[in-house]
Amino acid sequence: MAVEVGREDVAVFENLQVRGEVRDRVRTLLPDPEQSEIKYNVISVDDHVLEPPTLFEGRLPKQFADRAPRIVRGNPRGDFWNIEGMEEGMGDWNGASGRPMNEWSTEPLQYNELRRGVWDPKERLRDMDLAGIVASVCFPSGIWGFAGQKFMRMKDRELGLACLRAYNDWVVEEWSAENPSRLISFQVPWYHDMKVAAQEVERNAARGVKCVSFSENPEKIGMPSLYSNYWDPFFRACEETGTVINLHVGSSSQISKPSKDSPEEASLALFGANSMLASIDWLYAQIPVRFPKLKIVYSESGIGFLPMLIDRLEHIQMYREYELLKFSWTDLEMAPVDVFRRNFWFSTFWDPIAFGVIDKIGANRVLLEVDYPHPDSIWPDVQGRCDRQLARLDKRVVDAVTYGNASELYSIPVSSLNGRK
């Protein structure tokens, strides 16, 4: 479903925020898992944070302070964010880790029903230690959109921009500040003005922010297509500052749905389809041709579709060589498949079959993720999941996938491994 700017999103992720009638609330916190035997040092390039109630406190200019989004408590359905007079419930799926699966639901939740590591950076580091996660790149919760879509939809754009800047400040000054080498700074972008967007990237890069979470398909959130030049100042700023562009599945505010009657489970099964479609669009929009040093990461993409896609790109190169079709590709030095291999990275938490053909994919382009604290998360069994997928691979490949590629890409010091290398 197309999304109009200024309207509330009805897509899968954000539609899960509030749903259903109030039921008898059952929220059980499981005891701490046992400390894992650390065999793999994992840098997770896709986790999430549920933002705390103090998110905007003291961070907005005076003229906006009394209109800052705020948490409203006391509602029997759960804790809600009040954003420009509208209530936004914190969907239960934003904090599934540490709770029994049979209690997960689409109902709202309260902060006191969550494992504290969901929103507290000190406790997040402790949960990372329990599973052998040496560093984590986080994304926003579904409330604000995985790529900050909520800010662009606020009715008062000046307030929206002020809130976005305050959000990015909170990441640097509170979340990542707890341990900057392990809680990797991230940011969300401004979509309505590319001069402002570029300035925000530059501002954050100057204080050590490594990456920006951007929409995989901005056309789907009511913005110009990737095939326009509208985004070029933003891309140029990312290239010049070395800021990694992360494209999280669902950051177009929707995931693939074969038909209007398809259940949500069908969409969840098609997560990889989003990244497959998006990667081809980003490639053929020639963004990495115009900006050859740009680093683009697909988060929660999986890698199972990549062998087929690479085979297909190699095959259709034949058409180009024999001039069977009129191609719009303007880079005469590199074929699309070569640019694809140069500028894109992909992340996964469970692709045991695909790891058997990782040479075809390129071990230097694969990253691991944990997706804490979402229902898909492999926490706390990170070590077991890694072992079942990676145990038969060469150690150099294992080291690259589990931490080496991410360390290089996000400039994460190897000292984060705390002597466990």
N, C-alpha and C positions, 0 to 999 in steps of 0.2 A: 504494500500500500504506500503510495506516495505521501510524503509528509510536507505540509505547508508550514513555512516559518511562522512562528507565533502560535501555532496550535499544539495541543498536547499530543504527545506521541502515543500511538496505539499499537506499536510494534510489539513483538514477542517479549523482549527484555523489559521494557518499561511498562508494558501492560501487566506484567507479573507483580508490579508493586503492590496493588491493592485489589483484592478479588474475594468474592464469596461472602457469606454471612458469618457473623461472629459465632465461633464454636467454643466449647470448653477448651480453654487454653492449656496445652500440655507442652512444656518446654523443659527438657532435661539436659543438663550439662554432663557430658561424660567425664570421667576422671582423666587426668593427664595420661597420655599414652606412654608406654615404656620408652626409655631412651634407645634409639636405634643404634645398631652397630654401623659405624660410618665407613662404608666401602667406597661410596661415590661422593665427591664434592660437587654439589649442584648449585649452579646459578640459575634461579628461576626467572625467566624473562616475561612471565605473565602471572601476576597475582593481583589482588584487589584490596582496597581498603574501604571500610565503611566509615565515612567521615564522622568525627565526634560532634557532640552538641555545640562545642566551643569553636567550630570551624571559622566563623566570621567575626568572632568577638574581638574588638579592637583593631580590625584589619581594614575597615572601610573608611573612606573620607567622611568628614562630619556630616556633609549634606545627605549622605546615604545611610548613616548609622541607624536611624530609627526605622528604616525600611529593609534592613538586612534580613535575609532568610533566617528563621529561627526554629528551634525544636519546640513542639508543643507536646506536653505530657499530660497524662490523666485520662486520655481516651481509652476506654476498655478494649478497643481494637488494637491499640499499639501506640508507639511514639510516631509523630508525624512532623515533617518539615512544613512550615508555613512559608510559601514562596509567592510573594505578591498577592497575598490573600487566599491562595489556593493551597489546600492540604495535599501533601505528597507522602504517602505511607512508605515505610521502609520494608520492602518485600522480604519475606522470610528467607528467600534464597540468597540474599546478600550476606548471610552469616550462617551457613550450614555447617561449617567445620566445627568439630567438637561436640556435635549433637547427633542423636540416633537418626538414622535414615528414615525410619518409619514415622518420625515427627516432622519431617520437612513438608512444607506446604507453600501455598501462594498467599497465605494470610500475612498481614503486617506483623511486626515484631516490636519488642522493647529492648533497649540497650542492656537491661539487667538480665535478659534471657540469652545473651550472647557470650561465647567464649571471649575473654577480654582481648586476646590477640587479634581479633577481628578489627578493632579500632584503636588500640593502645600500642604505640610503637615499641615500648619496652617489652611488653608481653609478646608482641609479634616476633621480636628477636629471640625470645625464649622458645617460642613455637618453631622457629626456623632451626634453632640448635637441636631440638628434639629429633628432627628429621634429616639433619645434614645439609640444610640449605645455607650456603655461605653468603649469598646476596640475593636480593629480590628487586625486580622492577615491577612496580605496582601500577594499576589503573584505577580510575574512580569507580565508585559504586554505580549501580543502575539508576540511582536517584538523579545524578548529575549527567548521566550518559557516559559511556566508555570513552568518548572523545569530547566531553564537555558540551554536548548538544543543548543541555538545559539552559546554559547561560545565553546562548544565541537566541533562544526562544522567549526570553523574558520580555515582557511588553515594553518596559523602559530600557532601551538599549544602553543608555549611560549607566544605569544601575547594573545591567547584565555584565558590562565590561568591568565595572568596579568589582563585582563579585568574582569574576573570572580571575582578575589580578590578585584579589585577596586569596582565592583558592590556591593559586600558584605560590603565593607567599607562605601559606600554611604548609604546603608540601616541603618547602625549603627550610622554613624556620622552626617547624615543629616535628613533622613526620620524619624527614630524612636527617634532620639535625641530631636525632638520637644516636645515629651511627651512619654517617654519610657514605662510608665505603661498603656498607651492607644494605642499607635502605636507599636504593638508587633514586635520585631526584627525577621526577617527571613533571610534565606540565600539560595543560590543555590549551588549545588555540582559540583565537578570535576569528570568526568566519566572515564578518560583515565588512571588514576594511583590511586589505592586505598590507597596507603601510603600517597599520597598528599591529597586525599579526606579526610582521617581520620584526618590528621593534620589540615586541614581547619575547620573541625567540632570542633576540640579541641580549635583552635585559637578563633573561634567565640563564643563558649560556655563560654570561660574565660571572655568575655566581655558582657555576658548577652543575647546572641542570643538563642531564645527558640526552634526554629524549623528549619527544612530544607525541601525544596520542592524537592522531588525526583520523578523520572519517575515511573508511575504505571506499565510499562512494558518495561524495558530497552532493551529487545531483539528487539523491534520494532524500536528503534532508532540506530540499528546496533551494540549494545553492547552485552556482554554475558548474557545468560539467568539467571533468578532468581534461577534456579536449580543448577547453578554452585556455587563454593565457592569463585568466583572472588570478590564478594561484601562484604565478611565477615569482613575485616578490617574497612570498612565504617560502617557497622551495629554495630560492636563492639564499635566503637567510639561513635555512637549515644546512645547506651545502657549505656555506662559508664558515659556519660555526661548528660544523661536525655534529650537529644535532640529529640523532636518529629519529626517523619517522616511523612510529608504530601504528599499524592498522589492525585494530582488534575486530574479530568477528562480531558483527552486530553494531559496529560504530556507524553504519549507515542507517541505524535505527530499525533494521529489519534483518531477518535471515530468510534464506530461500524457502519458499513454500510452493510446491508443485501446482496446487489448485486451491480454490477458495475453501474447499471442504477438508483440506489436509489437516490432521490434528497437529498439535504442537510437537508431539513426539516425532513426527515426520520431519519437522524443521530442525529439531535437535540432531537427528540422524544426518542431516545435510549440512552440518557446520562447515565442512571442508569445501562445499560448493561455493559458499560466499567468497572464500579466499581464492579459489580457482578463477572465478569470474573477475574478481577485483584485480588479481595479479595481471591478467591479460589486458584489462583496461588500462592499468597503470603503465604497462609495457608499451601498448600500441598508441597510447596518448603521447608516447615518446618523452615522458618526463625524465627518465634516466638518460636519454640521449641529450637533452638540453642541459641536464645537470648531472654529468657523468660521475661525480663524486658523492652523489646522494646515497644514503643508506636507508633501505626500506625493509621493515620487518613485519611479517604477518603473524599476529598473535592469536593463539588458539586456532591456528589454521589446520594443524595436522600436516603430515607429509605424505600420506598415502596416495594422494592424487598426483604427486609430482612426477613419478616415472612416466605415467601416461601423457602428462602435459608436455614434458620435455621431449618425449618421442614424437609427439604431434608437431611441436615447433620445429624439430629437426626435419620432419617429413615435409611440411609445407614450405620449407626453405627451397625445396626442389622446384616448386611452382615459381618462386621468385627468380631462381637461376635460369629457368627456361622461359621466363616472361609469359607464363600462361595466364597470369592475372595482373591487373594493374594495381601495384602496391603503393601505399602512402608512406611506407617506411623510408626515411630520408638519410639514415646513417649508412653510408656506402662502405664503411670500414668494418662494421660489426653487424652480424646477423641478429635478429631478435633473440634467438636462443642464447647467444653469447652475452648480450646485454642482460638477459634474464639471470644468467649465472653470475654476472658481475655485481649487480645492484640489489638483489633480493635475498632475504633470509626468511626461514620458516621455523615455527616452533610447534612442539608437540609434547603431550604427556603420555600418550598411549598409541603407538603405531608399530606393534611387534612385527608385523609382516613387512612393512616398509623398511625397517632397519636391516632386513635381509638383503636389500638392494640399495643400500646407502651409497655405494660407489656410483651408481647411476645418478642419484640425486646430488651428490657432492657433500661429503662429510663436513666440509667447511661452511656449509650453508644451513646447518641444522642446529637448532637451539632447544633446550629443555624448558619446560614450564611446569608449575605445580597447581596453579589456579586456586590457591587458598584465598578466601574461605568459601568458594562456590560449591554447589552440589557435585560438579564434575571433578573437584580437586582430588589429587592422589595423596594429599596429606592425611594422616601421618605416615602412610606406607610408601614414602618416596624411595627409600633404599630398596625395598622389595620390588617395586615397579621397575626401577632402573635395572635391577639384576635380571629380571625376567626378559627384558628387552635387549640388554647390552652385554651380558656376560660372555657371549661368544665372539664379540668383536675385538679387533686389535686394540691394545691399550691406547695407542695414539688417537684412534677414532673415538674411543670412549672419553678420553680427556678433552678432546675438542668439543664434543657434543655436550658433555655435562658442565663444563665451565670455560674451556679455552676460547671458543668462538665468542661467547658472551663477554668474557673479560676483555678481549680485543675490541669488540664492537662498541661496548659501552664505557671503555677505558676504566674498567674495574680493576684495582690493584690485586695482583695475585696474593698479596699479603692477607687478603680477606680469607684465604684458606686456612689461616691460623695454624700453619705448620702441618696440615693434613695432606699436603700434595703428595 
